[in-house]
């Protein structure tokens, strides 16, 4: 389970990188900035989805 927790936080790292990328592209290429913001939103969604799924599996394993 520790391996999956590392990937959960990797999604947050990628979200921060995409947000930084969108800020740096904002004045040059606004369409590219929107794509980076969309990918950041997707990474944040995946973090919460994976966290909820991991908690559900952990609860299921503890109840057995």
Protein Blocks (a to p, Z undefined) as FASTA:
>chain_A
ZZmmmmmmmmmmmmmmmmmmmmmmmmmmmmlmmmmmmmmmmmmmmmmmmmmmmmmmmmmm
mmZZ
